[in-house]
Amino acid sequence: MPALEARPGSMIPYGMVGGGPGAFIGPIHRMAAALDGELELVAGAFSSDPARSTETGHALGLAQDRVYETFQAMADGEAVVPPNERIRLVSIVTPNHLHHPVARAFLERGIHVVCDKPLATSVSDAEDLCRLAADRDLLFAVTYNYTGYPMVEEARERVRSGELGSLRKVVVEYSQGWLATLLEAEGHKQAAWRGDPERAGPSSALGDIGSHAHNLVRYVTGLEVRSLFADLGTVVVGRSMEDDATVLLELDGGVRGLLFCSQVATGERNNLRLRVYGSEGGLDWSQEEPGRLRLMAPDGSERVLRRAAGATSARAAARTRLPAGHPEGFVEAFGNIYRDVARTLRTREDLGGVASLPDGADPAIPTFPTVADGALGVHFVERALESHRRRAWVDAAYTPPT
């Protein structure tokens, strides 16, 4: 699908909370939001340190009066900005413990939300955001960005069309090695907050990357986790939270699953991999080779589909930005989520611009991960922690409030 065609002067103003000096994911969100010329960053509270927030806002070229010392000041300040200038959307890229209070502050003021995962650090907070977004009729996207890859969309289409037959087994892996040593003791900013339960919440590895793996399974297969058995471990001596996890899954219809994630897999970079096996075939996708989807037949033969190839579906083509042979990946996948949010917001608020939908898409159904998806992720982590404490299978069926 081509980039949205924005009318002159019709860029949607948005703000950001978090993403200041030393942040990793904040700059990624800003790059992604800028890809299609649909969204314009005009306000922010970029750090808990007012001086650093000001420094970031100045570097980004924002007006001085739209750079705030706290997220509370930003929510209050933007609420009184003239309607044609105030932000319509806020992007939340803070440590996990702030997701709920920041999102709530902006929802209460009628501002749509894009929030990094996990949605919250407790199911009760996640449910609160579900209800508030529904009550105020506001968009709320959660950036499970791996759903934005074209070949993930292709995998979803192949599974949902029945090409693999009856599903039998799902295996998802997310292996990293960056925490193979005690980086948090060395003052590493990203490691420090992820290893602090006051900021990360009750889970580290499972909440940070296992939540992505869980969401990927749900997105591609359409199956929910019915019960699970989890083993969480802390491998590096001196670390206060888990850095490795293995979870056995029972999915809808009795489909068997395995989810494992680790941040102490020495030498691994960002190895997110999904395999789905059915009675008529299987598929295999890896984030480190995102433009490739391996399809397996019962006789052991296989074929490989490539992004931007004619054999892919219309929905995969809708997420494809560049011609074949030109690499695209992480930022573009993020950008697809921001583009879908902008497209939906334009439609709802009649903001102009042209946005075609993929073949078969229902314009009433968001094409991005929602607050409900975020709540399902938080519930999954909570049930896995309970299973680990009890050393037992636990029920994991859950329906978020609407």
Steps between C-alpha positions, in 0.01 A plus 500: 500500500643843417567751773199705603456813292466779754349829395727803552485606862304192603767318698363366825670666800624256762703509819740263672560407862843347557765440236756748627882475514626141521165348398489222240137462402394868502710595195370188322141615559584849371659359184205269443242774554681723250523245216176589322475872565175438685599595854687804631670505839406831664518437876672283754610420854807300412661434837433502874787750513354835383836617363538186290144531375572858394824390335319235295216730399746766386698242298178389332409858409186525713359829622620578851147524640415150371786330688383403847673408824258218589238291325236646731595852391488387139154344532368814671679735262389329180139495620489882481691542173264622223319201343662543159850489657483258791622142469245240393726208591764424761778244465609344832855362503584505871603215732210264567384635836399832342289358216177492700513842668619674183241334276223572750596869524470548123191283453323710764570805285365343182836424339560178305789276611780292352680313778805278498457153644432363755182702539526509880658320793176349631181362352291742705683798347471351152125450546465856625650626173274271295191640670612862483588480129161341429310752714668794326486333155872558447753311291759311702779314318765283664821467302543128456701610200581156361143477371600777258731280292364405156599134533335473842185617325564236234543230764171610656322480165638153430394368840158671508417379146543139613799432276680322787197288582408434862757662726695265723806674643624856541856584608613856564846603614642836597868477586734788581844501658543861606437424870743207516697706755380720786479819294271667752785504753707697248248784476354393164178705477290250304610203711451691825131578464417162347653330803319718753154370601396852601537613138472182291215344695490143633671346195812582302577267207144372463349848517764654275533248217275207594201731459602552136523123448156446654347770281662358186343159565157657549530724195610234253292205619190670641525264798486604865686339789262287707749369759874511557792367702791740551857464622674831562865521592761752608827384348740789562610519864398826665200566276172558684255394225466219247717511190383170348158338461341190348122470476298199385173608340163343439329706230142500374390160374773321693777624270834453676746784531842592632620851575851563619683825544841583635717808537803296608535296178864597445571614146138541396391841374125529450394150403122500490381193310154350447421152370145375441426138408172363366370179350574623145821696546705738710658843489804666651570875539801670661526868589868510410404404143163673494444504125503121478226248583579127482209271410534124563302219336416159653751324271788706638530733203491871558479832323595848605285806444662842486359837594379703200464185290191439289409188699418694816152605606342843464525549876874430496538736204319768701784495752774497237671834442798433273554300178642150521869484585495824699518408871240630737441396857467613859427871460269438205304240700457758775405753232223275373337514844527879517367526144201283588430711808520820294277351231238397756515836675455684170196291418343551842563874519466580128849649487547450127764297323465187291543153644412180317440183700643157420268267313248347738574739787207624706533877550314468832768270644836656598796351314738575788538329840252656742466558872320164521803327348712676759277379783524143370878531511501624859264219601728244332801621699302502824380142449850384412633649824223323691580169329867536589417573864269199524712273277175396332284543192265797538193617313582789266168564322417870506278756331599867547226746598350721233 
